[in-house]
Amino acid sequence: MGRRTHGLVALLATAVLVALLVAVYAPAQGPVPMSADPSNRPSPTRPPTTEDEPPARPLPPVVAGATIAPCHRVGGTVPLTIVTFNIHSAIGAAGFELVRIAAEIGATEPDVVLLQEVDDGRSRSGFVDEAAYLADALGMKDVFATNVVRPSRRVGEPVSNYGTAVLTRLKVDSWSHTFLPNRPGRQQRGLQHLVLRLKGREISIYNAHLDHTTPSLRQQQMRVARDIIGVDPLPVIFGGDFNASPESDTLALALDASHTDLLDPWPLVGDGNGLTVPNNAPRSRIDYLLANDEWTPTVMATWQSAVSDHRGVVGRFLLRSPRVCG
């Protein structure tokens, strides 16, 4: 053999040896294609050992306020006593008794009173401005909201009004009244709103008397009220005669957490069952004081009226201290 032939034979022998080694030691599953991008490469089929690479270190815990300045509540709480009462125009079994209504409300020593079925200038209630009378008797201010205007029945009689009212010892910053959805032949209803000052802080108070005849209309009215209240940034209390039970769709709308942060405090601190109608032997709870999470309820109770067909509801709340961020 020539020198060239010897070289070719040696080269072939080396190639055969390499091929045998590859066949013996190659992985059984065959070749794995490798991507130019390391992030696209398949993960290992077994967990890493300490010989391969150290296990991943756990992330440090997130500490509140480490990256965003926390908001702390600063200062003390402020008490508020509030009443809601459907006074039935102060007409009871013994006739017109507005003085007794004033005495019942006064016994609760309220800061704010939400009234429903309030007359102004109606013959059946002696042409009295009931809200103004009660405010004067209790040393409070009144804001009356007309839902229904009735023409005079006789020559010389005044035009009369019927609606809701709020009495308060607090400073009134502003107030408004929004008519709620209605249907032909039904009594107009409204949502009364006052912004009050409690120890220098603004609070929102809402008062409503919803339809008593048709659940679907009542739900329409609550939906509008809920949507207004749901965007109010202030501490809110929403009360009144809702003509709906705690299990009703109407109350579910008011307490829908996707729209408001209102809560019913009765299950937390209520005294007794909270039933309000009929007054003498109540079977239903339809009068409420709901509050958002800026308030801590401490007392919820009812009283039996000597005049109205509803029991009154009194609630005591603590306004939580304001948040200060930074």
C-alpha positions in Angstrom: 0.0 0.0 0.0 1.1 3.5 -0.8 1.3 6.2 1.7 -2.0 7.8 0.4 -3.8 4.5 0.8 -2.6 4.1 4.4 -3.9 7.6 5.1 -7.4 6.8 3.7 -7.7 3.6 5.7 -6.8 5.4 8.9 -9.3 8.1 8.2 -12.1 5.6 7.6 -11.2 3.7 10.8 -11.4 6.9 12.8 -14.9 7.7 11.3 -16.2 4.3 12.1 -15.0 4.5 15.7 -16.7 7.9 16.2 -20.0 6.6 14.7 -19.9 3.7 17.2 -19.3 6.0 20.1 -22.2 8.2 19.1 -24.5 5.2 18.7 -23.7 3.9 22.2 -23.9 7.2 24.2 -26.6 9.2 22.4 -29.9 9.8 24.4 -32.6 7.3 23.7 -35.2 9.9 22.8 -33.2 11.1 19.8 -31.9 14.6 19.1 -33.5 17.7 20.6 -33.7 20.7 18.4 -32.1 23.7 19.9 -33.5 27.2 19.4 -31.4 30.2 19.0 -33.6 31.8 21.7 -32.9 30.2 25.1 -36.4 31.1 26.3 -37.9 28.8 23.8 -35.9 25.8 24.8 -37.7 23.0 26.6 -37.4 22.8 30.3 -35.5 19.8 31.9 -37.5 16.6 32.5 -36.2 16.3 36.0 -35.8 18.8 38.8 -32.3 20.3 39.2 -30.1 18.9 41.9 -27.6 20.7 44.0 -25.0 19.4 41.6 -26.8 20.8 38.6 -27.8 24.3 40.0 -29.0 25.7 43.3 -32.8 25.8 43.9 -34.5 29.1 43.2 -34.5 31.5 46.1 -37.9 32.6 47.4 -39.0 36.1 46.6 -38.9 38.5 49.6 -42.3 39.2 51.1 -44.2 42.3 50.0 -44.3 44.8 52.8 -47.2 47.3 52.9 -46.0 50.7 52.2 -42.6 49.7 51.0 -43.2 51.0 47.5 -46.5 53.0 48.0 -47.0 55.4 50.9 -49.7 53.9 53.2 -52.8 55.7 54.2 -53.4 55.8 57.9 -56.5 56.9 59.8 -55.6 59.9 62.0 -57.7 61.3 64.8 -60.6 60.0 66.8 -64.1 58.8 65.9 -67.2 61.1 66.0 -70.6 59.9 67.2 -73.8 60.4 65.3 -77.4 59.5 66.2 -79.8 59.2 63.3 -83.5 58.3 63.1 -85.7 57.2 60.2 -89.4 57.4 60.8 -92.5 57.2 58.5 -94.8 59.5 60.5 -98.0 58.8 58.6 -98.6 62.5 58.4 -98.9 62.4 62.3 -102.4 61.0 61.9 -103.2 58.0 64.2 -106.2 56.3 65.8 -106.8 59.4 67.9 -106.5 61.8 65.0 -103.8 64.4 64.3 -101.1 64.1 67.0 -97.9 65.9 65.8 -97.0 66.8 69.4 -96.7 63.2 70.3 -94.6 62.5 67.1 -92.2 65.3 68.3 -92.0 63.7 71.7 -91.2 60.3 70.3 -88.4 61.6 68.1 -87.0 63.8 70.9 -86.7 60.8 73.2 -83.9 59.4 71.0 -81.9 62.6 71.2 -81.0 62.5 67.5 -78.6 64.6 65.4 -80.3 63.8 62.2 -83.9 62.7 61.5 -85.2 61.2 58.2 -89.0 61.6 57.8 -91.4 60.1 55.3 -95.1 60.9 54.6 -94.8 64.5 55.7 -97.5 67.0 55.0 -97.2 70.8 54.3 -100.5 72.7 54.1 -102.9 69.8 53.9 -106.3 70.1 55.4 -106.2 66.6 56.9 -103.2 67.7 59.1 -104.5 71.2 60.0 -102.6 73.0 57.2 -99.5 72.7 59.3 -96.0 72.7 57.8 -95.1 69.5 59.7 -91.4 69.5 59.0 -91.0 73.1 60.2 -93.1 72.4 63.3 -91.0 69.3 64.3 -87.8 71.2 63.7 -88.9 74.0 65.9 -90.1 71.7 68.6 -86.8 69.7 68.6 -84.4 72.7 68.2 -83.3 71.5 64.7 -83.3 72.8 61.1 -85.6 71.2 58.5 -85.2 70.6 54.7 -88.5 69.5 53.1 -88.6 67.8 49.7 -91.9 67.8 47.7 -92.8 64.7 45.9 -96.5 65.5 45.3 -98.2 68.8 44.9 -102.0 68.9 45.5 -104.3 71.7 44.4 -106.4 73.4 47.0 -109.7 71.6 47.6 -111.7 74.7 48.5 -111.5 78.4 47.7 -109.1 80.1 50.0 -107.2 76.9 50.9 -103.5 76.8 50.1 -101.8 74.4 47.6 -100.5 71.5 49.7 -97.3 69.5 49.5 -96.4 65.9 50.5 -93.0 64.3 50.6 -90.0 63.7 52.8 -88.0 65.8 55.2 -84.7 65.8 57.0 -84.3 67.5 60.4 -80.8 68.1 61.7 -78.7 69.9 64.4 -75.7 70.0 62.0 -74.7 72.6 59.5 -76.3 72.1 56.1 -73.7 72.6 53.3 -76.0 71.7 50.4 -79.1 69.7 49.5 -80.8 68.3 46.4 -83.8 66.3 45.5 -84.0 63.8 42.6 -87.3 62.4 41.3 -87.2 58.6 41.0 -88.7 56.5 38.2 -92.5 56.4 38.2 -95.4 55.0 36.2 -98.8 56.5 35.3 -101.2 56.4 38.2 -98.5 55.9 40.8 -97.3 58.3 43.5 -94.1 60.2 42.6 -91.2 59.3 44.8 -87.8 61.0 45.3 -84.3 60.7 46.7 -83.4 63.5 49.1 -79.7 64.3 49.7 -78.1 66.6 52.2 -74.4 67.3 52.7 -73.9 68.0 56.4 -70.9 69.1 58.6 -70.1 66.8 61.4 -67.2 68.2 63.5 -65.8 69.9 60.4 -66.2 66.9 58.1 -68.6 66.6 55.3 -71.0 63.6 55.4 -73.8 62.6 53.0 -77.3 61.8 54.2 -79.9 60.2 51.8 -83.6 59.8 52.5 -86.2 58.0 50.3 -89.7 56.5 50.4 -90.0 53.9 47.7 -93.1 52.6 45.9 -95.3 50.3 47.9 -97.3 48.7 45.1 -95.0 47.2 42.5 -91.7 45.3 43.1 -90.4 46.0 39.6 -91.0 49.8 40.0 -89.4 49.7 43.5 -86.4 48.0 42.0 -86.1 50.7 39.3 -86.2 53.4 42.0 -83.6 51.7 44.1 -81.3 51.1 41.1 -81.3 54.9 40.4 -80.7 55.7 44.1 -78.0 53.1 44.4 -76.2 54.5 41.3 -76.2 58.0 42.7 -75.0 56.9 46.1 -72.4 54.6 44.6 -70.3 57.4 43.3 -70.5 59.6 46.4 -67.0 59.9 47.9 -68.2 61.0 51.3 -69.2 59.0 54.4 -72.8 58.0 53.5 -75.9 57.0 55.5 -78.9 56.1 53.3 -82.2 55.5 55.1 -86.0 55.6 54.7 -89.1 53.5 54.1 -88.0 51.1 51.3 -91.2 49.0 51.3 -89.0 45.9 50.9 -87.8 43.1 53.1 -84.2 42.3 53.8 -84.4 39.2 51.5 -85.9 41.2 48.6 -84.3 42.1 45.2 -84.7 45.7 46.2 -82.4 45.4 49.2 -80.0 43.2 47.1 -79.7 46.2 44.7 -78.9 48.6 47.5 -76.2 46.3 49.0 -74.7 45.2 45.6 -71.0 45.4 46.3 -70.2 46.0 42.7 -72.0 49.3 42.9 -71.8 50.5 46.5 -70.1 49.7 49.8 -73.3 50.1 51.7 -74.0 47.7 54.5 -77.0 46.8 56.6 -75.9 47.3 60.3 -78.9 45.5 61.8 -77.4 42.0 61.7 -74.3 43.3 63.5 -75.7 45.4 66.3 -79.5 45.4 66.0 -81.6 45.0 69.1 -84.3 42.4 68.4 -85.7 41.5 65.0 -86.0 45.1 63.6 -89.6 44.6 62.3 -91.3 47.9 61.7 -94.8 47.3 60.2 -97.6 47.2 61.2 -96.7 49.2 64.3 -98.8 47.4 66.9 -97.8 43.8 65.8 -95.0 44.1 63.2 -94.4 41.3 60.7 -92.1 43.0 58.3 -88.9 45.0 58.3 -89.1 47.7 55.6 -87.5 50.8 57.3 -83.7 51.0 57.1 -80.5 52.9 57.9 -77.7 51.7 55.6 -74.2 53.0 55.9 -70.9 52.7 54.0 -67.6 51.6 55.6 -66.7 55.0 56.9 -69.1 54.4 59.7 -69.0 51.9 62.6 -72.5 51.1 63.9 -72.9 50.7 67.7 -76.7 50.6 68.3 -79.7 49.8 66.1 -83.2 49.8 67.7 -86.9 50.4 67.0 -89.6 51.9 69.1 -93.4 51.4 69.1 -95.2 54.6 68.0 -98.3 55.8 69.7 -99.4 57.5 66.4 -97.8 56.2 63.2 -98.5 52.9 61.5 -94.7 52.4 61.4 -92.2 51.9 64.2 -89.3 54.4 64.3 -85.7 53.2 63.8 -82.8 54.8 65.6 -79.1 54.1 64.9 -76.0 55.2 66.6 -72.8 55.3 64.5 -69.2 56.4 64.9 -67.7 58.3 62.0 -64.2 56.7 61.5 -61.2 59.0 61.5 -60.1 60.3 58.1 -57.4 58.7 56.1 -54.1 60.6 55.7 -51.8 59.3 53.0 -48.0 59.8 52.7 
